[in-house]
Amino acid sequence: MKNKKEPKVLFVSASGGHFEQLLMLKPLMEKYPSITVTEKTSINNKADYHMLQTGHKDKLFVIKMFLNLIKAIIIWVKEKPKFVVSTGTSIVFPFALLAKITGSKIIYIETFARVNDKTRTGAVMYKYADLFIIQWESLQEIYPNAVYGGSIY
Amino acid sequence: MIFVCLGTQIFQFNRLLSTLDSLIEGKLIDEPVYAQIGHSTYTPKNFEYSKFLEPDIFQDYICEARIVITHGGTGAIVKALKANKQIIAVPRREKYEEHSDDHQLQIVNFFTENGYVKRVDEVNELLGVIKSFEESPITKKFKGEGRIVEIISDFINSQD
């Protein structure tokens, strides 16, 4: 009988609704050794690590993304997660890149907030995620290989 | 008490706040109003507010409220639904520079069509909808029925 160790899982999302959705995965956070990562905002979102808040309309997007990549590398080296789970948005990119390089698996859950169309991050992550979950059946047409999981709430 | 929550996005939602302000000033709303205004730039004169609320204090306001007026964000809507509140959802619109696009319409449509919330598109409808809860309250309960936790758990366990 093998006595296997549960793999470490890194949970990452932007603040607000994305983080609310991430927190719905609490049963998983309790089941596996877990690390949580979110954005630094003026609200104290309880997580292990906080990244710079940015978005595609931010003029400093590239610079902040680069700084976040450096921060992500530090976190990655320290924690060595085997899985990355994200509910969006672009904050996941540095971790997805590191997962691809090191052979860790990426699980991406497209947000509950979009019923009929893709998010920018979802469209990118659909190509790279090892498991891509949608919360609306209406999205199956645009993400044919996605797994329909119903509402995260 | 009416609790207004406008999320954390880096966009204003001034038209809702200014409308509430004039309704209170005109004594058309006579119960206490508290608002979490986020990045709005309008300063309410006739009701108390804060920019952001810590999660547990936010939850306290949700529990205390009779009506929750929210932008079309999923977190706020679902929290209010779980607390069985009367909910008005006002989608943020790109044309009013309240978001980068109109995606909040999708989620508000879903919750409205399924009878979980009442919807307000233009702020001149707000008072009528607030008053409408007296005659036709929302009674439908929301329960999630997804299995995302199991799907992820199965996937992780299948990778060894």
Interface residues (C-beta under 8 A of the other chain):
Chain A: K4 P7 V9 S15 G16 G17 F19 E20 Q21 M24 L25 P27 L28 K31 Y32 T41 S42 I43 N44 N45 K46 G55 H56 K57 K82 F83 V85 K105 I107 I109 T111 F112 A113 R114 V115 N116 D117 D130 L131 I133 Q135 V147 G149 G150 S151 I152 Y153
Chain B: G7 T8 Q9 I10 K51 F52 L53 E54 P55 G73 T74 G75 A76 V78 K79 S100 H103 Q104 Q106 I107 N109 F110 F142 G144 E145 G146 R147 I148 V149 I151 I152 S153 F155 I156 Q159 D160
